[in-house]
Amino acid sequence: MAEKQLEEGSTIHKGKIDVSDTVIYVIGFIMVGIGLLIGVLAITKSSQLIMALGLTILWIGVLITWFSGIIGNKVIPEGFGPKKQ
């Protein structure tokens, strides 16, 4: 992954896709919400298959949210990047 130095002294970390890490973070939380709603539907319908689908979507959302900094681009202020020897 190529990192690019900005004029303000910050570094931009290029992620796996060319989108801001905040957008990825929000998408992850939306997936968590959808997974929870599907889980509530599964409880009312007493369906194990629907519950499995809801839990799968929920955990995919959690992982996307957790790894949003790796997936998307982020600006790293000076002093927070890797230490140079």
C-alpha positions in Angstrom: 0.0 0.0 0.0 1.4 3.3 -1.0 1.3 6.2 1.4 1.2 9.7 0.2 2.6 12.8 2.1 0.2 15.8 2.3 1.2 19.4 2.4 0.0 19.9 6.1 2.4 17.2 7.3 -0.2 14.5 7.4 0.1 11.2 5.6 -2.8 9.5 3.7 -3.0 5.7 4.2 -4.4 4.1 1.0 -6.7 1.3 1.9 -7.9 -1.7 -0.1 -10.5 0.4 -1.9 -10.4 4.1 -2.7 -13.1 5.3 -0.3 -12.8 7.1 3.1 -12.6 4.9 6.1 -15.5 6.8 7.6 -17.8 5.7 4.8 -16.8 2.1 5.4 -17.4 2.6 9.1 -21.0 3.9 8.5 -21.7 1.0 6.1 -20.6 -1.4 8.7 -22.9 0.1 11.3 -25.8 0.0 8.9 -25.2 -3.7 8.3 -25.1 -4.2 12.1 -28.5 -2.5 12.3 -30.0 -4.6 9.5 -28.7 -7.7 11.1 -30.3 -6.8 14.4 -33.6 -6.1 12.7 -33.5 -9.4 10.9 -32.7 -11.0 14.3 -35.9 -9.4 15.8 -37.9 -10.7 12.8 -36.5 -14.2 13.4 -37.6 -14.1 17.0 -41.1 -13.1 16.1 -41.3 -15.8 13.4 -39.4 -18.4 15.5 -37.1 -19.2 12.5 -33.6 -20.5 13.0 -32.7 -19.9 9.3 -33.7 -16.2 9.5 -31.7 -15.9 12.8 -28.7 -17.4 11.1 -29.0 -14.9 8.3 -29.4 -12.0 10.7 -26.3 -13.1 12.8 -24.2 -13.5 9.6 -25.1 -10.0 8.4 -24.5 -8.6 11.9 -21.0 -10.1 12.2 -20.1 -9.1 8.7 -21.0 -5.5 9.7 -19.0 -5.8 12.9 -15.9 -6.9 11.0 -16.3 -4.2 8.3 -16.6 -1.6 11.1 -13.7 -3.0 13.0 -11.4 -3.1 10.0 -12.6 0.1 8.3 -9.2 1.7 8.6 -7.6 -1.1 6.6 -10.3 -1.2 4.0 -10.7 2.5 3.4 -8.3 5.5 3.0 -7.5 7.6 6.1 -5.5 10.7 6.9 -2.9 10.1 9.6 -1.7 13.3 11.4 2.0 13.9 11.8 3.3 12.0 14.8 0.8 9.2 14.6 2.3 7.3 11.8 5.0 4.6 12.0 8.1 5.6 13.8 11.2 6.2 11.6 14.5 4.9 12.9 
